[in-house]
Structure formats: structure tokens, C-alpha cells
Amino acid sequence: MGWLAVQAKRDTCATAVCPADKTGYLVGSIEGRVAVHHVEDSVGNTKNFTFKCHRDNNDIYAVNDIKFHPVHGTFVTAGGDGTYNFWDKDSKQRLKAMSKAQYGNDPAPITSGSFNADGSIYAYAVSYDWSKGFQHYNPTTMQNFIHLHGTQESEVKARPKTPTTKR
């Protein structure tokens, strides 16, 4: 394998290889975007796309982690906004947005996460991600936690594609 050029406007924070067909990969950035890229020349650039996530009004947060579900092939993004979201890249839709982790009134960044072997549990770390620098870090109020989320099939299983009609 050779080098692949990544078209990202900002620094890369997270990457993941599409496990089912191994023909593509995802790239998460500090600008709150995920890029879906395919490496097969036969696919070309027609299936490549980016989407915005981990944003709250005008505030933009980094995509700190991306993991694929081991059974369904969907994926989760974890962000500096304190949320994680389940996505289906094939239908280009969010499957489930989870509630925000917080340190008081501020988002508690989710810095890392992973599924267990059968995908029934998503474990994630809530920790200061240093995006605001050392001046904003308070070890008394910004403690580290590991959370476990029992996934429901409706959150992580791809939805059937709806046929499009042409007029």
C-alpha cells in the first residue's frame, strides 16, 4: 500500500478503516467534520463525501474519535462537545444523537471510545482534551471518567434505504 492524500481543511484528529469491505476510511478533524474516502479507483471520487458534526450553534468542536460497530458496520463519532453520535455512512444519516456530558455548564469532551467484541457496549472516556489550553483546565472539576453505554439495535443498526423516485 502507498500513501493516500487526505483532503482536510484542518488537522486530523481521528481515523478509522471501513471494516466490512475495507475499501475506504473515515477522517475526523478539529473543525467538527468527518470525511468519508474510498481507496478503490473504480469507485472514484463519486462516493467520497464530508459532513458536519459536533457543533453547537456557532461553536465547533473536534471529532476526537471514530469507531466502527463490529457487527453492523455503522460507526460512532466522539467529540469535544461532550457527545457521541451513531452514524450510517451508506445512507448518510445520523442514527442516534446522545445527550451531552458536561463539567458544570461546559461540555465534557469525549476523548476516546470503543465497542466490545459484539458491539453491545460502547465504552467512552470523558476527559479534558486540552482544546482550550492549560489555562482552562481545572483538575478539581474536570475529572476523568469511563462510561459504559449498552447499545440498542435501533441505535447502531443501519436503516433500510428508502428508494428515491425520479420525476
DSSP file (Angstrom, degrees, kcal/mol; ACC not computed):
  #  RESIDUE AA STRUCTURE BP1 BP2  ACC     N-H-->O    O-->H-N    N-H-->O    O-->H-N    TCO  KAPPA ALPHA  PHI   PSI    X-CA   Y-CA   Z-CA
    1    1 A M              0   0    0      0, 0.0     2,-0.1     0, 0.0     3,-0.1   0.000 360.0 360.0 360.0 150.7    0.0    0.0    0.0
    2    2 A G        -     0   0    0      1,-0.1     2,-0.2     0, 0.0     0, 0.0  -0.362 360.0 -62.6-112.1-167.3    1.1    3.5   -0.6
    3    3 A W        -     0   0    0     -2,-0.1     2,-0.4     1,-0.0    -1,-0.1  -0.535  42.5-151.0 -80.4 146.0    0.4    7.0    0.7
    4    4 A L        -     0   0    0     -2,-0.2     2,-0.4    -3,-0.1    35,-0.0  -0.973  11.9-132.8-118.6 133.1   -3.0    8.4    0.5
    5    5 A A        -     0   0    0     -2,-0.4     2,-0.5     2,-0.0     0, 0.0  -0.700  18.3-150.5 -84.2 133.2   -3.6   12.2    0.3
    6    6 A V        -     0   0    0     -2,-0.4     2,-1.3     2,-0.1    31,-0.0  -0.914   5.3-146.7-108.1 126.6   -6.3   13.4    2.7
    7    7 A Q        +     0   0    0     -2,-0.5     2,-0.4     2,-0.0    -2,-0.0  -0.707  42.7 145.4 -92.3  86.5   -8.3   16.5    1.6
    8    8 A A        -     0   0    0     -2,-1.3     4,-0.1     1,-0.1    -2,-0.1  -0.971  45.3-151.2-125.4 140.5   -9.0   18.1    5.0
    9    9 A K  S    S+     0   0    0     -2,-0.4     2,-0.2     2,-0.1    -1,-0.1   0.796  83.9  27.7 -77.4 -28.0   -9.2   21.8    5.7
   10   10 A R  S    S-     0   0    0      1,-0.1    -2,-0.0     0, 0.0     0, 0.0  -0.704 104.2 -59.9-127.5 176.4   -8.0   21.4    9.3
   11   11 A D        -     0   0    0     -2,-0.2    19,-2.0     1,-0.1     2,-0.3  -0.215  53.2-114.4 -60.7 146.2   -5.8   19.0   11.4
   12   12 A T  E     +A   29   0A   0     17,-0.2    17,-0.3     1,-0.1    -1,-0.1  -0.659  35.2 170.7 -82.7 134.7   -6.8   15.3   11.6
   13   13 A C  E     +     0   0A   0     15,-3.2     2,-0.3     1,-0.3    16,-0.2   0.666  63.3  17.7-112.1 -30.0   -7.9   14.0   15.0
   14   14 A A  E     -A   28   0A   0     14,-1.6    14,-3.2    51,-0.1    -1,-0.3  -0.994  55.3-174.1-148.6 148.2   -9.3   10.6   14.3
   15   15 A T  E     +A   27   0A   0     -2,-0.3    51,-0.3    12,-0.2     2,-0.3  -0.975   2.8 179.4-139.5 155.2   -9.2    7.9   11.6
   16   16 A A  E     -A   26   0A   0     10,-1.7    10,-3.1    -2,-0.3     2,-0.4  -0.961  23.0-132.3-154.8 140.2  -11.0    4.5   11.0
   17   17 A V  E     -A   25   0A   0     -2,-0.3     8,-0.3     8,-0.2    51,-0.2  -0.786  33.7-110.4 -93.0 135.2  -10.9    1.9    8.3
   18   18 A C     >  -     0   0    0      6,-2.3     4,-1.3    -2,-0.4     6,-0.3  -0.524  33.7-162.4 -64.3 112.9  -14.2    0.7    7.0
   19   19 A P  T  4 S+     0   0    0      0, 0.0    -1,-0.2     0, 0.0     6,-0.0   0.818  74.1  60.1 -75.3 -31.6  -14.1   -2.9    8.3
   20   20 A A  T  4 S+     0   0    0      1,-0.2    -2,-0.0    53,-0.1    53,-0.0   0.956 129.1   3.8 -65.5 -52.8  -16.8   -4.6    6.2
   21   21 A D  T  4 S-     0   0    0      3,-0.0    -1,-0.2     0, 0.0    -3,-0.1   0.521  83.1-141.2-112.9  -7.4  -15.4   -4.1    2.7
   22   22 A K     <  +     0   0    0     -4,-1.3     3,-0.0     1,-0.1    -2,-0.0   0.770  67.0 119.3  52.4  30.3  -12.0   -2.4    3.6
   23   23 A T  S    S+     0   0    0     -5,-0.1    16,-3.1    16,-0.1    17,-0.8   0.413  71.9  18.9-102.4   1.0  -12.5   -0.1    0.6
   24   24 A G  E     - B   0  38A   0     -6,-0.3    -6,-2.3    14,-0.3     2,-0.3  -0.914  58.7-145.7-156.3-178.6  -12.5    3.1    2.5
   25   25 A Y  E     -AB  17  37A   0     12,-2.3    12,-2.8    -2,-0.3     2,-0.4  -0.972  15.2-127.3-153.1 162.2  -11.7    5.1    5.6
   26   26 A L  E     -AB  16  36A   0    -10,-3.1   -10,-1.7    -2,-0.3     2,-0.4  -0.888  15.0-162.3-115.1 146.5  -13.0    7.9    7.7
   27   27 A V  E     -AB  15  35A   0      8,-2.0     8,-2.7    -2,-0.4     2,-0.4  -0.994   3.1-162.3-130.5 125.1  -11.1   11.0    8.8
   28   28 A G  E     -AB  14  34A   0    -14,-3.2   -15,-3.2    -2,-0.4   -14,-1.6  -0.843  13.9-164.6-105.0 144.9  -12.3   13.2   11.7
   29   29 A S  E >   -A   12   0A   0      4,-2.0    34,-2.3    -2,-0.4     3,-1.2  -0.744  36.4-108.2-127.2 171.4  -10.9   16.8   12.1
   30   30 A I  T 3  S+     0   0    0    -19,-2.0   -18,-0.1     1,-0.3    34,-0.1   0.632 111.9  70.1 -71.3 -13.4  -10.7   19.6   14.6
   31   31 A E  T 3  S-     0   0    0    -20,-0.3    -1,-0.3     2,-0.1    31,-0.1   0.246 118.1-105.2 -89.5  14.4  -13.2   21.5   12.5
   32   32 A G  S <  S+     0   0    0     -3,-1.2    21,-3.1     1,-0.2     2,-0.3   0.874  80.2 122.6  68.5  38.3  -16.0   19.2   13.5
   33   33 A R  E     - C   0  52A   0     -4,-0.3    -4,-2.0    19,-0.2     2,-0.4  -0.929  48.5-152.1-129.1 154.0  -16.2   17.3   10.2
   34   34 A V  E     -BC  28  51A   0     17,-2.3    17,-2.2    -2,-0.3     2,-0.5  -0.997  11.4-156.4-122.8 132.7  -15.9   13.7    9.1
   35   35 A A  E     -BC  27  50A   0     -8,-2.7    -8,-2.0    -2,-0.4     2,-0.6  -0.924   3.7-153.1-108.2 132.3  -14.7   12.8    5.6
   36   36 A V  E     -BC  26  49A   0     13,-3.7    13,-1.7    -2,-0.5     2,-0.3  -0.929  21.3-178.2-104.8 118.1  -15.6    9.5    4.0
   37   37 A H  E     -B   25   0A   0    -12,-2.8   -12,-2.3    -2,-0.6     2,-0.4  -0.900  17.2-152.4-120.2 146.3  -13.0    8.4    1.5
   38   38 A H  E     -B   24   0A   0     -2,-0.3   -14,-0.3   -14,-0.3    10,-0.1  -0.938   2.4-161.1-114.7 140.6  -12.8    5.4   -0.8
   39   39 A V        +     0   0    0    -16,-3.1     2,-0.3    -2,-0.4   -15,-0.1   0.626  60.1 101.7 -96.9 -14.5   -9.5    4.0   -1.9
   40   40 A E    >>  -     0   0    0    -17,-0.8     4,-1.5     1,-0.2     3,-0.6  -0.539  63.5-147.8 -73.0 129.9  -10.7    2.0   -4.9
   41   41 A D  T 34 S+     0   0    0     -2,-0.3    -1,-0.2     1,-0.2     4,-0.1   0.826  98.3  61.6 -63.9 -31.0  -10.0    3.7   -8.3
   42   42 A S  T 34 S+     0   0    0      1,-0.2    -1,-0.2     2,-0.1    -2,-0.0   0.809 103.8  48.4 -67.7 -28.0  -13.2    2.0   -9.6
   43   43 A V  T X4 S-     0   0    0     -3,-0.6     3,-0.7     1,-0.1     4,-0.3   0.860  92.4-179.8 -76.7 -36.9  -15.3    3.9   -7.0
   44   44 A G  T 3<  -     0   0    0     -4,-1.5     3,-0.5     1,-0.2    -6,-0.2  -0.188  52.3 -51.0  67.3-163.0  -13.6    7.2   -7.8
   45   45 A N  T >  S+     0   0    0      1,-0.2     3,-0.7     2,-0.1    -1,-0.2   0.432 113.0  93.8 -88.3   0.9  -14.5   10.4   -6.0
   46   46 A T  T <  S+     0   0    0     -3,-0.7    -1,-0.2     1,-0.2    -2,-0.1   0.804  90.6  40.5 -67.9 -28.5  -18.2   10.0   -6.6
   47   47 A K  T 3  S+     0   0    0     -3,-0.5    -1,-0.2    -4,-0.3     2,-0.2   0.498  91.6 104.7 -97.9  -4.4  -18.8    8.3   -3.3
   48   48 A N    <   +     0   0    0     -3,-0.7     2,-0.3    -4,-0.1   -11,-0.2  -0.557  45.4 153.1 -75.5 139.2  -16.5   10.4   -1.2
   49   49 A F  E     -C   36   0A   0    -13,-1.7   -13,-3.7    -2,-0.2     2,-0.3  -0.984  31.7-142.4-157.8 164.5  -18.2   13.0    1.0
   50   50 A T  E     -C   35   0A   0     -2,-0.3     2,-0.3   -15,-0.3   -15,-0.2  -0.922  14.8-169.1-126.6 156.2  -17.8   15.0    4.2
   51   51 A F  E     -C   34   0A   0    -17,-2.2   -17,-2.3    -2,-0.3     2,-0.3  -0.992  22.1-115.9-144.8 154.7  -20.4   16.0    6.8
   52   52 A K  E     +C   33   0A   0     -2,-0.3     2,-0.3   -19,-0.2   -19,-0.2  -0.651  42.0 151.4 -88.3 142.3  -20.5   18.4    9.7
   53   53 A C        +     0   0    0    -21,-3.1     8,-0.3    -2,-0.3     3,-0.1  -0.943  44.0  49.3-156.2 173.9  -21.0   17.1   13.3
   54   54 A H  S    S+     0   0    0     -2,-0.3     7,-2.3     1,-0.2     2,-0.3   0.942  76.8 134.5  52.1  56.9  -20.1   18.0   16.8
   55   55 A R  E     -D   60   0B   0      5,-0.2     2,-0.4    -3,-0.1     5,-0.2  -0.968  40.5-165.7-132.3 148.1  -21.3   21.5   16.6
   56   56 A D  E >   -D   59   0B   0      3,-2.5     3,-2.4    -2,-0.3     2,-0.3  -0.870  66.0 -60.8-137.2 100.1  -23.5   23.6   18.9
   57   57 A N  T 3  S-     0   0    0     -2,-0.4    -1,-0.0     1,-0.3     0, 0.0  -0.471 123.1 -13.5  56.7-117.8  -24.8   26.7   17.2
   58   58 A N  T 3  S+     0   0    0     -2,-0.3     2,-0.4    -3,-0.1    -1,-0.3   0.502 115.9 101.5 -90.7  -4.0  -21.7   28.7   16.3
   59   59 A D  E <   -D   56   0B   0     -3,-2.4    -3,-2.5    22,-0.0     2,-0.4  -0.680  56.1-161.3 -85.1 131.8  -19.4   26.6   18.4
   60   60 A I  E     -D   55   0B   0     -2,-0.4     2,-0.3    -5,-0.2    -5,-0.2  -0.946   6.7-167.7-116.2 132.1  -17.3   23.9   16.5
   61   61 A Y        -     0   0    0     -7,-2.3    -8,-0.2    -2,-0.4   -32,-0.1  -0.872  24.6-101.7-121.6 151.7  -15.7   21.0   18.4
   62   62 A A        -     0   0    0     -2,-0.3    18,-2.5   -31,-0.1     2,-0.9  -0.318  24.4-123.6 -68.5 149.1  -13.2   18.4   17.3
   63   63 A V  E     -E   79   0C   0    -34,-2.3    16,-0.2    16,-0.2   -50,-0.2  -0.862  34.3-179.2 -88.6 103.8  -14.0   14.9   16.3
   64   64 A N  E     +     0   0C   0     14,-1.8     2,-0.3    -2,-0.9    15,-0.2   0.753  57.0   9.6 -83.0 -25.3  -11.8   13.1   18.8
   65   65 A D  E     -E   78   0C   0     13,-1.6    13,-2.4   -51,-0.1     2,-0.4  -0.998  51.4-166.7-156.6 150.3  -12.5    9.5   17.9
   66   66 A I  E     +E   77   0C   0     -2,-0.3     2,-0.4   -51,-0.3    11,-0.2  -0.993  14.3 173.7-138.3 130.3  -14.3    7.3   15.3
   67   67 A K  E     -E   76   0C   0      9,-2.0     9,-2.7    -2,-0.4     2,-0.3  -0.999  24.5-131.7-138.0 142.0  -15.0    3.6   15.7
   68   68 A F  E     -E   75   0C   0     -2,-0.4     7,-0.3     7,-0.2    47,-0.2  -0.685  29.1-111.9 -88.3 143.8  -16.9    1.2   13.6
   69   69 A H     >  -     0   0    0      5,-3.4     4,-1.3    -2,-0.3    -1,-0.0  -0.590  24.6-136.7 -70.5 132.8  -19.5   -1.1   15.1
   70   70 A P  T  4 S+     0   0    0      0, 0.0    -1,-0.1     0, 0.0    49,-0.1   0.677  95.2  28.6 -71.0 -16.5  -18.2   -4.7   14.8
   71   71 A V  T  4 S+     0   0    0     47,-0.1    48,-0.1     3,-0.0    47,-0.0   0.818 126.5  34.5-107.5 -48.2  -21.4   -6.3   13.6
   72   72 A H  T  4 S-     0   0    0      2,-0.1    86,-0.3    84,-0.1     3,-0.1   0.615  89.7-129.9 -93.0 -14.0  -23.5   -3.6   11.8
   73   73 A G     <  +     0   0    0     -4,-1.3    16,-0.3     1,-0.2   -53,-0.1   0.506  67.2 124.1  77.2   1.5  -20.7   -1.6   10.0
   74   74 A T        -     0   0    0     82,-0.4    -5,-3.4    14,-0.1     2,-0.3  -0.268  50.4-139.2 -78.7 178.7  -22.2    1.7   11.2
   75   75 A F  E     -EF  68  87C   0     12,-2.2    12,-3.4    -7,-0.3     2,-0.4  -0.936   8.1-138.6-142.8 166.0  -19.9    4.0   13.2
   76   76 A V  E     -EF  67  86C   0     -9,-2.7    -9,-2.0    -2,-0.3     2,-0.4  -0.956  10.0-156.7-123.1 141.5  -19.7    6.3   16.2
   77   77 A T  E     -EF  66  85C   0      8,-2.2     8,-2.1    -2,-0.4     2,-0.4  -0.952   5.8-159.7-114.2 141.2  -18.0    9.7   16.5
   78   78 A A  E     -EF  65  84C   0    -13,-2.4   -14,-1.8    -2,-0.4   -13,-1.6  -0.967  19.4-167.1-119.0 136.4  -17.0   11.1   19.8
   79   79 A G  E >   -E   63   0C   0      4,-2.4    31,-2.4    -2,-0.4     3,-1.6  -0.772  40.3-112.6-130.9 168.1  -16.4   14.8   20.1
   80   80 A G  T 3  S+     0   0    0    -18,-2.5    49,-0.1    -2,-0.3   -17,-0.1   0.569 108.6  73.1 -67.7 -11.1  -15.1   17.7   22.1
   81   81 A D  T 3  S-     0   0    0    -19,-0.3    -1,-0.3     2,-0.2    27,-0.2   0.445 116.4-108.2 -83.3  -0.1  -18.7   18.9   22.5
   82   82 A G  S <  S+     0   0    0     -3,-1.6    19,-2.9     1,-0.3     2,-0.3   0.638  83.4 108.7  84.6  14.4  -19.3   16.0   25.0
   83   83 A T        -     0   0    0     17,-0.2    -4,-2.4    -4,-0.1     2,-0.4  -0.846  50.5-157.1-121.0 159.1  -21.5   14.0   22.7
   84   84 A Y  E     -F   78   0C   0     -2,-0.3    14,-1.8    15,-0.2     2,-0.4  -0.990  13.9-164.9-129.7 145.8  -21.2   10.8   20.7
   85   85 A N  E     -FG  77  97C   0     -8,-2.1    -8,-2.2    -2,-0.4     2,-0.4  -0.977  15.6-136.2-132.9 140.4  -23.3   10.0   17.7
   86   86 A F  E     -FG  76  96C   0     10,-2.5     9,-2.8    -2,-0.4    10,-1.5  -0.814  30.9-173.7 -95.8 138.0  -24.1    6.8   15.8
   87   87 A W  E     -FG  75  94C   0    -12,-3.4   -12,-2.2    -2,-0.4     2,-0.5  -0.900  27.6-146.2-133.5 155.5  -24.0    7.1   12.0
   88   88 A D  E  >> - G   0  93C   0      5,-2.4     5,-1.7    -2,-0.3     4,-0.9  -0.960  11.6-168.2-120.3 109.2  -24.7    5.1    8.9
   89   89 A K  T  45S+     0   0    0     -2,-0.5    -1,-0.1   -16,-0.3   -15,-0.1   0.822  83.7  57.4 -68.6 -30.5  -22.2    6.1    6.1
   90   90 A D  T  45S+     0   0    0      1,-0.2    -1,-0.2     2,-0.1   -16,-0.0   0.892 117.2  31.6 -70.8 -38.8  -24.1    4.3    3.4
   91   91 A S  T  45S-     0   0    0      2,-0.2    -1,-0.2    -3,-0.1    -2,-0.2   0.476 104.7-130.6 -94.7  -2.1  -27.4    6.2    3.9
   92   92 A K  T  <5 +     0   0    0     -4,-0.9     2,-0.3     1,-0.2    -3,-0.2   0.912  63.6 122.6  56.0  48.2  -25.5    9.3    5.0
   93   93 A Q  E   < -G   88   0C   0     -5,-1.7    -5,-2.4     0, 0.0     2,-0.4  -0.984  66.9-114.0-141.1 152.7  -27.6    9.8    8.2
   94   94 A R  E     -G   87   0C   0     -2,-0.3    -7,-0.3    -7,-0.2     3,-0.1  -0.691  22.2-167.0 -79.4 131.7  -27.2   10.1   11.9
   95   95 A L  E     -     0   0C   0     -9,-2.8     2,-0.3    -2,-0.4    -8,-0.2   0.838  69.8  -4.0 -87.0 -37.9  -28.9    7.1   13.6
   96   96 A K  E     -G   86   0C   0    -10,-1.5   -10,-2.5    59,-0.1     2,-0.5  -0.936  55.0-152.2-160.3 132.3  -28.8    8.4   17.2
   97   97 A A  E     -G   85   0C   0     -2,-0.3     2,-0.2   -12,-0.2   -12,-0.2  -0.929  23.9-147.2-104.0 128.5  -27.5   11.6   18.9
   98   98 A M        -     0   0    0    -14,-1.8   -14,-0.1    -2,-0.5    -2,-0.0  -0.588  25.3 -90.6 -97.1 158.6  -26.7   11.0   22.6
   99   99 A S        -     0   0    0     -2,-0.2     2,-0.2     1,-0.1   -15,-0.2  -0.241  49.8 -95.9 -68.8 157.5  -27.0   13.5   25.4
  100  100 A K        -     0   0    0    -17,-0.1     2,-0.3     1,-0.0   -17,-0.2  -0.515  24.0-138.2 -81.5 133.7  -24.1   15.8   26.3
  101  101 A A        -     0   0    0    -19,-2.9     7,-2.8     7,-0.3     2,-0.3  -0.712  32.9-167.2 -82.4 141.3  -21.6   15.0   29.0
  102  102 A Q  E     -H  107   0D   0     -2,-0.3     2,-0.7     5,-0.3     3,-0.1  -0.968  36.4-149.6-138.4 149.8  -20.8   18.2   31.0
  103  103 A Y  E >  S-H  106   0D   0      3,-3.0     3,-2.1    -2,-0.3     2,-0.4  -0.913  84.0 -59.0-104.7  94.9  -18.4   19.7   33.5
  104  104 A G  T 3  S-     0   0    0     -2,-0.7     4,-0.1     1,-0.3     0, 0.0  -0.545 121.5 -16.9  64.5-118.4  -20.9   22.2   35.1
  105  105 A N  T 3  S+     0   0    0     -2,-0.4    -1,-0.3    -3,-0.1     0, 0.0   0.499 125.0  85.5 -94.0  -5.9  -22.0   24.4   32.2
  106  106 A D  E <  S-H  103   0D   0     -3,-2.1    -3,-3.0     1,-0.1     2,-0.1  -0.683  88.0-100.4 -98.5 149.4  -19.2   23.4   29.9
  107  107 A P  E     -H  102   0D   0      0, 0.0    -5,-0.3     0, 0.0   -25,-0.2  -0.387  26.8-138.1 -62.6 142.1  -19.0   20.4   27.6
  108  108 A A        -     0   0    0     -7,-2.8    -7,-0.3   -27,-0.2    20,-0.1  -0.897  29.3-127.5-100.7 104.1  -17.0   17.5   29.0
  109  109 A P        -     0   0    0      0, 0.0    18,-2.2     0, 0.0     2,-0.7  -0.153   6.1-137.5 -57.3 141.2  -15.1   16.3   25.9
  110  110 A I  E     +I  126   0E   0    -31,-2.4   -46,-0.3    16,-0.2    16,-0.2  -0.906  25.4 179.1 -96.7 113.4  -15.3   12.6   25.0
  111  111 A T  E     +     0   0E   0     14,-1.7     2,-0.3    -2,-0.7    -1,-0.1   0.699  57.9   1.4 -93.3 -21.6  -11.7   11.8   24.1
  112  112 A S  E     +I  125   0E   0     13,-0.8    13,-3.0   -47,-0.1     2,-0.3  -0.988  58.3 174.2-162.7 155.5  -11.9    8.1   23.2
  113  113 A G  E     -I  124   0E   0     -2,-0.3     2,-0.3    11,-0.3    11,-0.2  -0.986   3.8-174.5-160.9 164.6  -14.3    5.3   22.8
  114  114 A S  E     -I  123   0E   0      9,-2.6     9,-2.9    -2,-0.3     2,-0.3  -0.974  21.4-125.3-162.6 149.2  -14.6    1.7   21.7
  115  115 A F  E     -I  122   0E   0     -2,-0.3     7,-0.2   -47,-0.2     2,-0.1  -0.660  30.7-117.9 -89.5 151.7  -17.1   -1.1   21.2
  116  116 A N    >   -     0   0    0      5,-1.9     3,-1.2    -2,-0.3    -1,-0.1  -0.259  47.7 -82.0 -75.5 179.4  -16.8   -4.5   22.8
  117  117 A A  T 3  S+     0   0    0      1,-0.3    -1,-0.1     2,-0.1    -2,-0.1   0.826 130.5  34.9 -58.5 -38.0  -16.4   -7.6   20.6
  118  118 A D  T 3  S-     0   0    0    -48,-0.0    -1,-0.3   -47,-0.0   -47,-0.1   0.419 108.2-119.1 -99.1   3.0  -20.2   -8.0   19.8
  119  119 A G  S <  S+     0   0    0     -3,-1.2    32,-0.1     2,-0.2    -2,-0.1   0.591  79.1 121.6  76.5  10.7  -21.0   -4.3   19.8
  120  120 A S  S    S+     0   0    0      1,-0.1    31,-1.8    30,-0.1     2,-0.4   0.644  72.3  44.4 -81.4 -13.3  -23.4   -4.5   22.7
  121  121 A I  E     - J   0 150E   0     29,-0.3    -5,-1.9     2,-0.0     2,-0.6  -0.997  62.5-163.1-132.8 134.1  -21.4   -2.0   24.8
  122  122 A Y  E     -IJ 115 149E   0     27,-2.8    27,-2.4    -2,-0.4     2,-0.4  -0.975  13.9-164.8-112.6 116.9  -19.8    1.3   23.8
  123  123 A A  E     +IJ 114 148E   0     -9,-2.9    -9,-2.6    -2,-0.6     2,-0.3  -0.840  11.9 178.7-100.5 137.4  -17.2    2.4   26.4
  124  124 A Y  E     -IJ 113 147E   0     23,-2.4    23,-2.9    -2,-0.4     2,-0.5  -0.992  23.6-131.1-143.3 150.7  -16.1    6.0   26.3
  125  125 A A  E     -IJ 112 146E   0    -13,-3.0   -14,-1.7    -2,-0.3   -13,-0.8  -0.850  10.3-158.1-103.2 130.6  -13.7    8.3   28.2
  126  126 A V  E     +IJ 110 145E   0     19,-2.9    19,-2.2    -2,-0.5     2,-0.3  -0.944  37.2 137.3-104.7 120.7  -14.7   11.7   29.4
  127  127 A S        -     0   0    0    -18,-2.2     2,-0.2    -2,-0.6    16,-0.1  -0.988  61.8 -83.4-160.2 153.6  -11.6   13.8   29.9
  128  128 A Y        -     0   0    0     14,-0.4   -20,-0.1    -2,-0.3     9,-0.0  -0.472  35.6-161.3 -62.3 132.8  -10.3   17.3   29.3
  129  129 A D        -     0   0    0     -2,-0.2    -1,-0.1   -49,-0.1   -49,-0.0   0.333  29.7-123.9-104.5   7.1   -9.0   17.4   25.7
  130  130 A W  S >  S+     0   0    0      3,-0.2     3,-1.3     1,-0.1     4,-0.1   0.585  70.1 131.8  66.0  12.8   -6.7   20.5   26.1
  131  131 A S  T 3  S+     0   0    0      1,-0.3    -1,-0.1     2,-0.1     3,-0.1   0.761  77.2  43.4 -67.0 -23.1   -8.5   22.2   23.2
  132  132 A K  T 3  S-     0   0    0      1,-0.3     4,-0.3     2,-0.0    -1,-0.3   0.323 117.7-116.3-102.5   7.2   -8.8   25.4   25.3
  133  133 A G    X   -     0   0    0     -3,-1.3     3,-1.0     1,-0.2     4,-0.3  -0.045  38.6 -63.0  83.9 172.4   -5.3   25.2   26.6
  134  134 A F  G >  S+     0   0    0      1,-0.2     3,-1.0     2,-0.2    -1,-0.2   0.727 122.4  73.2 -69.0 -21.9   -3.9   24.7   30.1
  135  135 A Q  G 3  S+     0   0    0      1,-0.2    -1,-0.2    -3,-0.2    -2,-0.1   0.810 100.5  44.2 -62.9 -29.8   -5.5   28.0   31.3
  136  136 A H  G <  S+     0   0    0     -3,-1.0     2,-0.4    -4,-0.3    -1,-0.2   0.480  88.0 109.0 -94.5  -3.8   -8.9   26.4   31.3
  137  137 A Y    <   +     0   0    0     -3,-1.0    -3,-0.0    -4,-0.3     0, 0.0  -0.622  39.2 176.6 -81.7 126.7   -8.0   23.1   32.9
  138  138 A N    >>  -     0   0    0     -2,-0.4     4,-2.7     1,-0.1     3,-0.6  -0.912  14.1-165.1-127.6 102.7   -9.3   22.6   36.5
  139  139 A P  T 34 S+     0   0    0      0, 0.0     5,-0.1     0, 0.0    -1,-0.1   0.715  86.6  60.7 -63.5 -19.4   -8.4   19.1   37.8
  140  140 A T  T 34 S+     0   0    0      1,-0.1     3,-0.2     2,-0.1    -2,-0.0   0.914 119.9  22.5 -72.9 -42.5  -10.9   19.5   40.7
  141  141 A T  T <4 S+     0   0    0     -3,-0.6     2,-0.7     1,-0.2    -1,-0.1   0.651 117.6  63.4 -99.0 -17.4  -13.9   19.9   38.4
  142  142 A M  S  < S+     0   0    0     -4,-2.7   -14,-0.4   -39,-0.1    -1,-0.2  -0.550  71.2 164.6-109.5  67.5  -12.7   18.2   35.3
  143  143 A Q        -     0   0    0     -2,-0.7     2,-0.3    -3,-0.2    -3,-0.1  -0.399  38.6-108.0 -82.5 160.1  -12.1   14.7   36.4
  144  144 A N        +     0   0    0     -2,-0.1     2,-0.3   -17,-0.1   -17,-0.2  -0.690  39.2 177.6 -89.6 138.9  -11.7   11.7   34.1
  145  145 A F  E     -J  126   0E   0    -19,-2.2   -19,-2.9    -2,-0.3     2,-0.5  -0.986  24.3-146.4-139.4 149.6  -14.5    9.1   33.8
  146  146 A I  E     -J  125   0E   0     -2,-0.3     2,-0.3   -21,-0.2   -21,-0.2  -0.981  23.6-167.7-111.7 127.4  -15.1    6.0   31.8
  147  147 A H  E     -J  124   0E   0    -23,-2.9   -23,-2.4    -2,-0.5     2,-0.5  -0.872  10.3-149.8-115.5 148.7  -18.7    5.4   30.9
  148  148 A L  E     -J  123   0E   0     -2,-0.3     2,-0.5   -25,-0.2   -25,-0.2  -0.975   9.1-167.9-118.4 130.6  -20.4    2.3   29.5
  149  149 A H  E     -J  122   0E   0    -27,-2.4   -27,-2.8    -2,-0.5     2,-0.8  -0.974  17.5-140.4-120.0 119.5  -23.4    2.6   27.2
  150  150 A G  E     -J  121   0E   0     -2,-0.5   -29,-0.3   -29,-0.2     2,-0.1  -0.694  29.7-135.9 -75.6 112.9  -25.4   -0.6   26.5
  151  151 A T        -     0   0    0    -31,-1.8     2,-0.4    -2,-0.8    -1,-0.0  -0.415   9.5-145.7 -75.9 146.0  -26.2   -0.1   22.8
  152  152 A Q    >>  -     0   0    0     -2,-0.1     3,-1.8     1,-0.1     4,-1.2  -0.850  22.2-122.1-104.3 145.7  -29.7   -0.8   21.4
  153  153 A E  H 3> S+     0   0    0     -2,-0.4     4,-2.4     1,-0.3     3,-0.3   0.854 112.6  60.7 -56.5 -35.3  -30.0   -2.3   17.9
  154  154 A S  H 34 S+     0   0    0      1,-0.2    -1,-0.3     2,-0.2    -3,-0.0   0.723 105.3  49.7 -66.0 -20.2  -32.1    0.7   16.9
  155  155 A E  H <4 S+     0   0    0     -3,-1.8    -1,-0.2     1,-0.1    -2,-0.2   0.797 124.1  24.2 -84.2 -31.4  -29.2    3.0   17.7
  156  156 A V  H  < S+     0   0    0     -4,-1.2     2,-0.4    -3,-0.3   -82,-0.4   0.543  95.8  94.8-118.4 -10.5  -26.5    1.1   15.8
  157  157 A K  S  < S-     0   0    0     -4,-2.4   -84,-0.1    -5,-0.2   -69,-0.0  -0.717  78.5-111.5 -90.3 134.5  -28.1   -0.9   13.0
  158  158 A A        -     0   0    0     -2,-0.4    -2,-0.1   -86,-0.3    -1,-0.1  -0.317  31.2-124.6 -61.2 141.1  -28.3    0.7    9.6
  159  159 A R        -     0   0    0      1,-0.1    -1,-0.1    -5,-0.0     3,-0.1  -0.580  34.4 -91.6 -84.5 150.8  -31.8    1.6    8.5
  160  160 A P        -     0   0    0      0, 0.0     2,-0.2     0, 0.0    -1,-0.1  -0.335  46.6-108.0 -61.0 142.4  -33.2    0.2    5.2
  161  161 A K        -     0   0    0     -3,-0.1   -70,-0.0     1,-0.1    -3,-0.0  -0.510  27.8-134.2 -72.0 136.7  -32.5    2.5    2.3
  162  162 A T        -     0   0    0     -2,-0.2     2,-0.1   -71,-0.1    -1,-0.1  -0.792  25.1-114.4 -91.9 132.4  -35.6    4.2    1.0
  163  163 A P        -     0   0    0      0, 0.0     2,-0.4     0, 0.0    -1,-0.0  -0.371  25.8-135.1 -66.4 141.3  -35.9    4.2   -2.8
  164  164 A T        -     0   0    0     -2,-0.1     2,-0.4    -3,-0.0    -3,-0.0  -0.765  13.2-144.2 -96.0 142.7  -35.7    7.5   -4.5
  165  165 A T        -     0   0    0     -2,-0.4     2,-0.4     2,-0.0     0, 0.0  -0.881   6.4-145.7-108.1 138.7  -38.2    8.4   -7.1
  166  166 A K              0   0    0     -2,-0.4    -2,-0.0     1,-0.1     0, 0.0  -0.841 360.0 360.0-102.6 139.3  -37.3   10.4  -10.2
  167  167 A R              0   0    0     -2,-0.4    -1,-0.1     0, 0.0    -2,-0.0   0.395 360.0 360.0-104.5 360.0  -39.7   12.8  -11.7
